[in-house]
């Protein structure tokens, strides 16, 4: 990945970590979601980082607390099921 693309991706992750609502989390995470055919380590990283975003939102967007916790759990489970070595 080029330095420019890496910097842009870092900025998108920074924005995702800053969201305070479930709606904004969904929107921000679609911008950093890798292709389904990406390297397993990339997919695992995405799902685990996504889980952290949703867990944070669960504490901030109290009206969507339980739904955000569901998404955090779902993303964490998906990430933990992926072998980062692809074997």
Biopython code that builds the backbone (N, CA, C, O; Angstrom):
import numpy as np
from Bio.PDB.StructureBuilder import StructureBuilder

atoms = [
    (1, "UNK", "N", (0.856, -1.173, 0.000)),
    (1, "UNK", "CA", (0.000, 0.000, 0.000)),
    (1, "UNK", "C", (0.898, 1.232, 0.000)),
    (1, "UNK", "O", (1.883, 1.300, 0.736)),
    (2, "UNK", "N", (0.542, 2.201, -0.836)),
    (2, "UNK", "CA", (1.340, 3.417, -0.917)),
    (2, "UNK", "C", (1.219, 4.216, 0.376)),
    (2, "UNK", "O", (0.278, 4.046, 1.151)),
    (3, "UNK", "N", (2.184, 5.077, 0.582)),
    (3, "UNK", "CA", (2.202, 5.914, 1.788)),
    (3, "UNK", "C", (0.945, 6.790, 1.856)),
    (3, "UNK", "O", (0.378, 6.977, 2.932)),
    (4, "UNK", "N", (0.513, 7.323, 0.718)),
    (4, "UNK", "CA", (-0.674, 8.171, 0.684)),
    (4, "UNK", "C", (-1.934, 7.386, 1.066)),
    (4, "UNK", "O", (-2.766, 7.869, 1.833)),
    (5, "UNK", "N", (-2.062, 6.163, 0.519)),
    (5, "UNK", "CA", (-3.227, 5.343, 0.835)),
    (5, "UNK", "C", (-3.216, 4.922, 2.306)),
    (5, "UNK", "O", (-4.259, 4.872, 2.958)),
    (6, "UNK", "N", (-2.038, 4.626, 2.807)),
    (6, "UNK", "CA", (-1.916, 4.238, 4.211)),
    (6, "UNK", "C", (-2.302, 5.400, 5.127)),
    (6, "UNK", "O", (-2.993, 5.203, 6.127)),
    (7, "UNK", "N", (-1.860, 6.596, 4.788)),
    (7, "UNK", "CA", (-2.200, 7.781, 5.571)),
    (7, "UNK", "C", (-3.709, 8.045, 5.512)),
    (7, "UNK", "O", (-4.327, 8.371, 6.526)),
    (8, "UNK", "N", (-4.290, 7.905, 4.332)),
    (8, "UNK", "CA", (-5.730, 8.109, 4.178)),
    (8, "UNK", "C", (-6.505, 7.080, 5.004)),
    (8, "UNK", "O", (-7.496, 7.424, 5.649)),
    (9, "UNK", "N", (-6.062, 5.829, 4.988)),
    (9, "UNK", "CA", (-6.715, 4.775, 5.763)),
    (9, "UNK", "C", (-6.593, 5.057, 7.261)),
    (9, "UNK", "O", (-7.542, 4.837, 8.014)),
    (10, "UNK", "N", (-5.437, 5.538, 7.691)),
    (10, "UNK", "CA", (-5.244, 5.899, 9.103)),
    (10, "UNK", "C", (-6.208, 7.004, 9.514)),
    (10, "UNK", "O", (-6.769, 6.969, 10.609)),
    (11, "UNK", "N", (-6.400, 7.976, 8.642)),
    (11, "UNK", "CA", (-7.332, 9.071, 8.936)),
    (11, "UNK", "C", (-8.773, 8.564, 9.025)),
    (11, "UNK", "O", (-9.544, 9.023, 9.868)),
    (12, "UNK", "N", (-9.131, 7.622, 8.160)),
    (12, "UNK", "CA", (-10.474, 7.058, 8.211)),
    (12, "UNK", "C", (-10.684, 6.266, 9.505)),
    (12, "UNK", "O", (-11.763, 6.319, 10.096)),
    (13, "UNK", "N", (-9.661, 5.536, 9.944)),
    (13, "UNK", "CA", (-9.763, 4.817, 11.215)),
    (13, "UNK", "C", (-9.853, 5.805, 12.377)),
    (13, "UNK", "O", (-10.593, 5.572, 13.333)),
    (14, "UNK", "N", (-9.120, 6.886, 12.300)),
    (14, "UNK", "CA", (-9.189, 7.906, 13.350)),
    (14, "UNK", "C", (-10.608, 8.459, 13.435)),
    (14, "UNK", "O", (-11.140, 8.648, 14.529)),
    (15, "UNK", "N", (-11.211, 8.714, 12.298)),
    (15, "UNK", "CA", (-12.590, 9.208, 12.261)),
    (15, "UNK", "C", (-13.554, 8.156, 12.819)),
    (15, "UNK", "O", (-14.496, 8.492, 13.536)),
    (16, "UNK", "N", (-13.316, 6.896, 12.492)),
    (16, "UNK", "CA", (-14.188, 5.830, 12.995)),
    (16, "UNK", "C", (-14.103, 5.738, 14.516)),
    (16, "UNK", "O", (-15.120, 5.542, 15.181)),
    (17, "UNK", "N", (-12.926, 5.875, 15.060)),
    (17, "UNK", "CA", (-12.765, 5.803, 16.518)),
    (17, "UNK", "C", (-13.409, 6.992, 17.226)),
    (17, "UNK", "O", (-13.675, 6.923, 18.426)),
    (18, "UNK", "N", (-13.659, 8.068, 16.509)),
    (18, "UNK", "CA", (-14.207, 9.284, 17.110)),
    (18, "UNK", "C", (-15.736, 9.346, 17.071)),
    (18, "UNK", "O", (-16.322, 10.256, 17.656)),
    (19, "UNK", "N", (-16.385, 8.413, 16.404)),
    (19, "UNK", "CA", (-17.845, 8.480, 16.287)),
    (19, "UNK", "C", (-18.512, 8.269, 17.641)),
    (19, "UNK", "O", (-17.951, 7.645, 18.542)),
    (20, "UNK", "N", (-19.714, 8.801, 17.758)),
    (20, "UNK", "CA", (-20.437, 8.691, 19.024)),
    (20, "UNK", "C", (-21.820, 8.058, 18.878)),
    (20, "UNK", "O", (-22.522, 7.866, 19.872)),
    (21, "UNK", "N", (-22.212, 7.735, 17.654)),
    (21, "UNK", "CA", (-23.515, 7.107, 17.446)),
    (21, "UNK", "C", (-23.343, 5.829, 16.633)),
    (21, "UNK", "O", (-22.376, 5.669, 15.888)),
    (22, "UNK", "N", (-24.291, 4.939, 16.794)),
    (22, "UNK", "CA", (-24.251, 3.676, 16.068)),
    (22, "UNK", "C", (-24.345, 3.913, 14.560)),
    (22, "UNK", "O", (-23.634, 3.282, 13.778)),
    (23, "UNK", "N", (-25.216, 4.815, 14.170)),
    (23, "UNK", "CA", (-25.361, 5.141, 12.744)),
    (23, "UNK", "C", (-24.029, 5.608, 12.159)),
    (23, "UNK", "O", (-23.623, 5.163, 11.086)),
    (24, "UNK", "N", (-23.362, 6.498, 12.867)),
    (24, "UNK", "CA", (-22.077, 7.001, 12.386)),
    (24, "UNK", "C", (-21.005, 5.911, 12.380)),
    (24, "UNK", "O", (-20.124, 5.914, 11.520)),
    (25, "UNK", "N", (-21.075, 4.988, 13.325)),
    (25, "UNK", "CA", (-20.121, 3.881, 13.346)),
    (25, "UNK", "C", (-20.290, 3.017, 12.106)),
    (25, "UNK", "O", (-19.311, 2.671, 11.445)),
    (26, "UNK", "N", (-21.530, 2.669, 11.793)),
    (26, "UNK", "CA", (-21.779, 1.867, 10.584)),
    (26, "UNK", "C", (-21.211, 2.577, 9.353)),
    (26, "UNK", "O", (-20.534, 1.968, 8.525)),
    (27, "UNK", "N", (-21.494, 3.852, 9.253)),
    (27, "UNK", "CA", (-21.046, 4.633, 8.095)),
    (27, "UNK", "C", (-19.524, 4.710, 8.030)),
    (27, "UNK", "O", (-18.936, 4.505, 6.968)),
    (28, "UNK", "N", (-18.889, 5.003, 9.151)),
    (28, "UNK", "CA", (-17.431, 5.150, 9.171)),
    (28, "UNK", "C", (-16.734, 3.831, 8.873)),
    (28, "UNK", "O", (-15.720, 3.804, 8.176)),
    (29, "UNK", "N", (-17.271, 2.750, 9.394)),
    (29, "UNK", "CA", (-16.616, 1.459, 9.196)),
    (29, "UNK", "C", (-16.751, 0.940, 7.780)),
    (29, "UNK", "O", (-15.897, 0.180, 7.322)),
    (30, "UNK", "N", (-17.804, 1.332, 7.073)),
    (30, "UNK", "CA", (-17.908, 0.906, 5.674)),
    (30, "UNK", "C", (-16.804, 1.543, 4.834)),
    (30, "UNK", "O", (-16.432, 1.012, 3.787)),
    (31, "UNK", "N", (-16.286, 2.670, 5.289)),
    (31, "UNK", "CA", (-15.224, 3.362, 4.548)),
    (31, "UNK", "C", (-13.857, 2.704, 4.721)),
    (31, "UNK", "O", (-12.963, 2.914, 3.902)),
    (32, "UNK", "N", (-13.687, 1.910, 5.780)),
    (32, "UNK", "CA", (-12.395, 1.253, 6.007)),
    (32, "UNK", "C", (-12.472, -0.256, 5.808)),
    (32, "UNK", "O", (-11.470, -0.956, 5.954)),
    (33, "UNK", "N", (-13.656, -0.756, 5.475)),
    (33, "UNK", "CA", (-13.840, -2.192, 5.303)),
    (33, "UNK", "C", (-13.015, -2.703, 4.120)),
    (33, "UNK", "O", (-13.126, -2.183, 3.010)),
    (34, "UNK", "N", (-12.192, -3.717, 4.362)),
    (34, "UNK", "CA", (-11.406, -4.274, 3.258)),
    (34, "UNK", "C", (-12.266, -5.194, 2.386)),
    (34, "UNK", "O", (-13.358, -5.603, 2.782)),
    (35, "UNK", "N", (-11.768, -5.502, 1.226)),
    (35, "UNK", "CA", (-12.458, -6.437, 0.336)),
    (35, "UNK", "C", (-12.498, -7.818, 0.985)),
    (35, "UNK", "O", (-11.572, -8.189, 1.708)),
    (36, "UNK", "N", (-13.557, -8.578, 0.735)),
    (36, "UNK", "CA", (-13.650, -9.921, 1.320)),
    (36, "UNK", "C", (-12.494, -10.838, 0.937)),
    (36, "UNK", "O", (-12.214, -11.813, 1.634)),
    (37, "UNK", "N", (-11.834, -10.532, -0.152)),
    (37, "UNK", "CA", (-10.713, -11.352, -0.623)),
    (37, "UNK", "C", (-9.364, -10.869, -0.090)),
    (37, "UNK", "O", (-8.317, -11.364, -0.508)),
    (38, "UNK", "N", (-9.389, -9.908, 0.827)),
    (38, "UNK", "CA", (-8.150, -9.374, 1.393)),
    (38, "UNK", "C", (-7.408, -10.443, 2.187)),
    (38, "UNK", "O", (-7.969, -11.474, 2.555)),
    (39, "UNK", "N", (-6.161, -10.175, 2.433)),
    (39, "UNK", "CA", (-5.321, -11.049, 3.243)),
    (39, "UNK", "C", (-6.009, -11.312, 4.590)),
    (39, "UNK", "O", (-6.584, -10.389, 5.168)),
    (40, "UNK", "N", (-5.963, -12.536, 5.094)),
    (40, "UNK", "CA", (-6.611, -12.840, 6.375)),
    (40, "UNK", "C", (-6.176, -11.928, 7.527)),
    (40, "UNK", "O", (-6.997, -11.586, 8.377)),
    (41, "UNK", "N", (-4.934, -11.541, 7.569)),
    (41, "UNK", "CA", (-4.467, -10.655, 8.642)),
    (41, "UNK", "C", (-5.150, -9.295, 8.557)),
    (41, "UNK", "O", (-5.448, -8.686, 9.584)),
    (42, "UNK", "N", (-5.399, -8.818, 7.345)),
    (42, "UNK", "CA", (-6.080, -7.541, 7.139)),
    (42, "UNK", "C", (-7.538, -7.646, 7.601)),
    (42, "UNK", "O", (-8.056, -6.750, 8.267)),
    (43, "UNK", "N", (-8.184, -8.747, 7.238)),
    (43, "UNK", "CA", (-9.576, -8.948, 7.644)),
    (43, "UNK", "C", (-9.687, -9.059, 9.168)),
    (43, "UNK", "O", (-10.570, -8.456, 9.778)),
    (44, "UNK", "N", (-8.790, -9.828, 9.768)),
    (44, "UNK", "CA", (-8.810, -9.987, 11.230)),
    (44, "UNK", "C", (-8.629, -8.631, 11.913)),
    (44, "UNK", "O", (-9.351, -8.302, 12.855)),
    (45, "UNK", "N", (-7.674, -7.859, 11.439)),
    (45, "UNK", "CA", (-7.421, -6.538, 12.011)),
    (45, "UNK", "C", (-8.658, -5.653, 11.897)),
    (45, "UNK", "O", (-9.025, -4.963, 12.848)),
    (46, "UNK", "N", (-9.295, -5.676, 10.740)),
    (46, "UNK", "CA", (-10.496, -4.868, 10.552)),
    (46, "UNK", "C", (-11.579, -5.248, 11.557)),
    (46, "UNK", "O", (-12.137, -4.381, 12.229)),
    (47, "UNK", "N", (-11.873, -6.530, 11.658)),
    (47, "UNK", "CA", (-12.958, -6.951, 12.543)),
    (47, "UNK", "C", (-12.668, -6.640, 14.008)),
    (47, "UNK", "O", (-13.568, -6.231, 14.741)),
    (48, "UNK", "N", (-11.441, -6.824, 14.437)),
    (48, "UNK", "CA", (-11.116, -6.528, 15.838)),
    (48, "UNK", "C", (-11.143, -5.027, 16.122)),
    (48, "UNK", "O", (-11.589, -4.602, 17.187)),
    (49, "UNK", "N", (-10.669, -4.233, 15.178)),
    (49, "UNK", "CA", (-10.733, -2.782, 15.354)),
    (49, "UNK", "C", (-12.176, -2.291, 15.289)),
    (49, "UNK", "O", (-12.566, -1.381, 16.021)),
    (50, "UNK", "N", (-12.956, -2.897, 14.413)),
    (50, "UNK", "CA", (-14.372, -2.566, 14.294)),
    (50, "UNK", "C", (-15.090, -2.877, 15.608)),
    (50, "UNK", "O", (-15.931, -2.097, 16.055)),
    (51, "UNK", "N", (-14.764, -4.003, 16.221)),
    (51, "UNK", "CA", (-15.362, -4.372, 17.504)),
    (51, "UNK", "C", (-15.085, -3.308, 18.555)),
    (51, "UNK", "O", (-15.962, -2.975, 19.353)),
    (52, "UNK", "N", (-13.879, -2.777, 18.556)),
    (52, "UNK", "CA", (-13.524, -1.735, 19.528)),
    (52, "UNK", "C", (-14.334, -0.464, 19.285)),
    (52, "UNK", "O", (-14.743, 0.201, 20.237)),
    (53, "UNK", "N", (-14.565, -0.125, 18.033)),
    (53, "UNK", "CA", (-15.375, 1.057, 17.710)),
    (53, "UNK", "C", (-16.791, 0.866, 18.233)),
    (53, "UNK", "O", (-17.343, 1.762, 18.873)),
    (54, "UNK", "N", (-17.381, -0.293, 17.967)),
    (54, "UNK", "CA", (-18.748, -0.552, 18.424)),
    (54, "UNK", "C", (-18.830, -0.593, 19.949)),
    (54, "UNK", "O", (-19.803, -0.109, 20.527)),
    (55, "UNK", "N", (-17.825, -1.161, 20.600)),
    (55, "UNK", "CA", (-17.827, -1.206, 22.067)),
    (55, "UNK", "C", (-17.802, 0.205, 22.642)),
    (55, "UNK", "O", (-18.482, 0.484, 23.629)),
    (56, "UNK", "N", (-17.034, 1.081, 22.041)),
    (56, "UNK", "CA", (-16.981, 2.474, 22.493)),
    (56, "UNK", "C", (-18.329, 3.161, 22.270)),
    (56, "UNK", "O", (-18.811, 3.889, 23.138)),
    (57, "UNK", "N", (-18.925, 2.929, 21.120)),
    (57, "UNK", "CA", (-20.221, 3.519, 20.813)),
    (57, "UNK", "C", (-21.286, 3.031, 21.801)),
    (57, "UNK", "O", (-22.187, 3.789, 22.162)),
    (58, "UNK", "N", (-21.190, 1.790, 22.234)),
    (58, "UNK", "CA", (-22.162, 1.251, 23.191)),
    (58, "UNK", "C", (-22.186, 2.077, 24.475)),
    (58, "UNK", "O", (-23.228, 2.194, 25.120)),
    (59, "UNK", "N", (-21.060, 2.639, 24.838)),
    (59, "UNK", "CA", (-20.997, 3.462, 26.048)),
    (59, "UNK", "C", (-21.466, 4.896, 25.807)),
    (59, "UNK", "O", (-21.879, 5.581, 26.743)),
    (60, "UNK", "N", (-21.406, 5.341, 24.579)),
    (60, "UNK", "CA", (-21.742, 6.737, 24.265)),
    (60, "UNK", "C", (-23.167, 6.921, 23.754)),
    (60, "UNK", "O", (-23.838, 7.888, 24.115)),
    (61, "UNK", "N", (-23.618, 6.015, 22.933)),
    (61, "UNK", "CA", (-24.953, 6.094, 22.328)),
    (61, "UNK", "C", (-25.880, 5.195, 23.136)),
    (61, "UNK", "O", (-26.209, 4.084, 22.718)),
    (62, "UNK", "N", (-26.293, 5.687, 24.289)),
    (62, "UNK", "CA", (-27.034, 4.856, 25.232)),
    (62, "UNK", "C", (-28.367, 4.361, 24.670)),
    (62, "UNK", "O", (-28.865, 3.321, 25.099)),
    (63, "UNK", "N", (-28.939, 5.076, 23.736)),
    (63, "UNK", "CA", (-30.170, 4.628, 23.112)),
    (63, "UNK", "C", (-29.983, 3.394, 22.242)),
    (63, "UNK", "O", (-30.945, 2.696, 21.922)),
    (64, "UNK", "N", (-28.748, 3.134, 21.865)),
    (64, "UNK", "CA", (-28.427, 1.966, 21.036)),
    (64, "UNK", "C", (-27.405, 1.070, 21.727)),
    (64, "UNK", "O", (-26.675, 0.321, 21.077)),
    (65, "UNK", "N", (-27.364, 1.159, 23.050)),
    (65, "UNK", "CA", (-26.372, 0.426, 23.841)),
    (65, "UNK", "C", (-26.347, -1.064, 23.505)),
    (65, "UNK", "O", (-25.294, -1.603, 23.166)),
    (66, "UNK", "N", (-27.486, -1.725, 23.594)),
    (66, "UNK", "CA", (-27.529, -3.169, 23.387)),
    (66, "UNK", "C", (-27.229, -3.553, 21.942)),
    (66, "UNK", "O", (-26.567, -4.559, 21.687)),
    (67, "UNK", "N", (-27.706, -2.765, 21.014)),
    (67, "UNK", "CA", (-27.421, -3.049, 19.601)),
    (67, "UNK", "C", (-25.935, -2.871, 19.304)),
    (67, "UNK", "O", (-25.346, -3.674, 18.579)),
    (68, "UNK", "N", (-25.331, -1.835, 19.854)),
    (68, "UNK", "CA", (-23.897, -1.622, 19.649)),
    (68, "UNK", "C", (-23.083, -2.736, 20.297)),
    (68, "UNK", "O", (-22.062, -3.156, 19.753)),
    (69, "UNK", "N", (-23.528, -3.216, 21.455)),
    (69, "UNK", "CA", (-22.844, -4.353, 22.093)),
    (69, "UNK", "C", (-22.950, -5.601, 21.221)),
    (69, "UNK", "O", (-21.997, -6.373, 21.120)),
    (70, "UNK", "N", (-24.102, -5.799, 20.595)),
    (70, "UNK", "CA", (-24.268, -6.922, 19.671)),
    (70, "UNK", "C", (-23.236, -6.823, 18.545)),
    (70, "UNK", "O", (-22.542, -7.793, 18.238)),
    (71, "UNK", "N", (-23.147, -5.647, 17.940)),
    (71, "UNK", "CA", (-22.204, -5.463, 16.833)),
    (71, "UNK", "C", (-20.766, -5.659, 17.292)),
    (71, "UNK", "O", (-19.961, -6.248, 16.570)),
    (72, "UNK", "N", (-20.439, -5.177, 18.474)),
    (72, "UNK", "CA", (-19.083, -5.360, 19.003)),
    (72, "UNK", "C", (-18.779, -6.847, 19.165)),
    (72, "UNK", "O", (-17.707, -7.315, 18.781)),
    (73, "UNK", "N", (-19.719, -7.576, 19.728)),
    (73, "UNK", "CA", (-19.535, -9.014, 19.935)),
    (73, "UNK", "C", (-19.424, -9.755, 18.611)),
    (73, "UNK", "O", (-18.578, -10.635, 18.452)),
    (74, "UNK", "N", (-20.272, -9.397, 17.674)),
    (74, "UNK", "CA", (-20.277, -10.036, 16.352)),
    (74, "UNK", "C", (-18.954, -9.819, 15.632)),
    (74, "UNK", "O", (-18.362, -10.759, 15.101)),
    (75, "UNK", "N", (-18.500, -8.577, 15.619)),
    (75, "UNK", "CA", (-17.250, -8.263, 14.927)),
    (75, "UNK", "C", (-16.054, -8.936, 15.610)),
    (75, "UNK", "O", (-15.154, -9.440, 14.937)),
    (76, "UNK", "N", (-16.049, -8.943, 16.931)),
    (76, "UNK", "CA", (-14.959, -9.586, 17.680)),
    (76, "UNK", "C", (-14.910, -11.078, 17.360)),
    (76, "UNK", "O", (-13.839, -11.633, 17.115)),
    (77, "UNK", "N", (-16.069, -11.718, 17.363)),
    (77, "UNK", "CA", (-16.128, -13.151, 17.064)),
    (77, "UNK", "C", (-15.648, -13.438, 15.640)),
    (77, "UNK", "O", (-14.905, -14.393, 15.416)),
    (78, "UNK", "N", (-16.064, -12.624, 14.690)),
    (78, "UNK", "CA", (-15.622, -12.808, 13.310)),
    (78, "UNK", "C", (-14.103, -12.671, 13.209)),
    (78, "UNK", "O", (-13.439, -13.464, 12.541)),
    (79, "UNK", "N", (-13.569, -11.656, 13.879)),
    (79, "UNK", "CA", (-12.125, -11.447, 13.845)),
    (79, "UNK", "C", (-11.335, -12.572, 14.491)),
    (79, "UNK", "O", (-10.302, -13.000, 13.975)),
    (80, "UNK", "N", (-11.831, -13.042, 15.623)),
    (80, "UNK", "CA", (-11.121, -14.102, 16.341)),
    (80, "UNK", "C", (-11.169, -15.440, 15.618)),
    (80, "UNK", "O", (-10.337, -16.310, 15.879)),
    (81, "UNK", "N", (-12.121, -15.619, 14.721)),
    (81, "UNK", "CA", (-12.215, -16.859, 13.953)),
    (81, "UNK", "C", (-11.243, -16.903, 12.782)),
    (81, "UNK", "O", (-11.029, -17.960, 12.188)),
    (82, "UNK", "N", (-10.665, -15.777, 12.454)),
    (82, "UNK", "CA", (-9.772, -15.716, 11.295)),
    (82, "UNK", "C", (-8.341, -15.987, 11.744)),
    (82, "UNK", "O", (-7.816, -15.331, 12.643)),
    (83, "UNK", "N", (-7.724, -16.973, 11.092)),
    (83, "UNK", "CA", (-6.311, -17.255, 11.325)),
    (83, "UNK", "C", (-5.521, -16.226, 10.501)),
    (83, "UNK", "O", (-5.597, -16.237, 9.272)),
    (84, "UNK", "N", (-4.770, -15.344, 11.160)),
    (84, "UNK", "CA", (-4.078, -14.294, 10.416)),
    (84, "UNK", "C", (-3.028, -14.810, 9.429)),
    (84, "UNK", "O", (-2.608, -14.085, 8.527)),
    (85, "UNK", "N", (-2.608, -16.058, 9.603)),
    (85, "UNK", "CA", (-1.626, -16.611, 8.670)),
    (85, "UNK", "C", (-2.292, -17.200, 7.446)),
    (85, "UNK", "O", (-1.632, -17.504, 6.452)),
    (86, "UNK", "N", (-3.643, -17.365, 7.522)),
    (86, "UNK", "CA", (-4.382, -17.882, 6.377)),
    (86, "UNK", "C", (-4.286, -19.387, 6.222)),
    (86, "UNK", "O", (-4.671, -19.936, 5.190)),
    (87, "UNK", "N", (-3.774, -20.052, 7.240)),
    (87, "UNK", "CA", (-3.653, -21.521, 7.124)),
    (87, "UNK", "C", (-4.786, -22.223, 7.815)),
    (87, "UNK", "O", (-4.842, -23.453, 7.816)),
]
sb = StructureBuilder()
sb.init_structure("model")
sb.init_model(0)
sb.init_chain("A")
sb.init_seg("    ")
for serial, (resi, resn, name, xyz) in enumerate(atoms, 1):
    if name == "N":
        sb.init_residue(resn, " ", resi, " ")
    sb.init_atom(name, np.array(xyz, "f"), 0.0, 1.0, " ", f" {name:<3s}", serial, name[0])
structure = sb.get_structure()
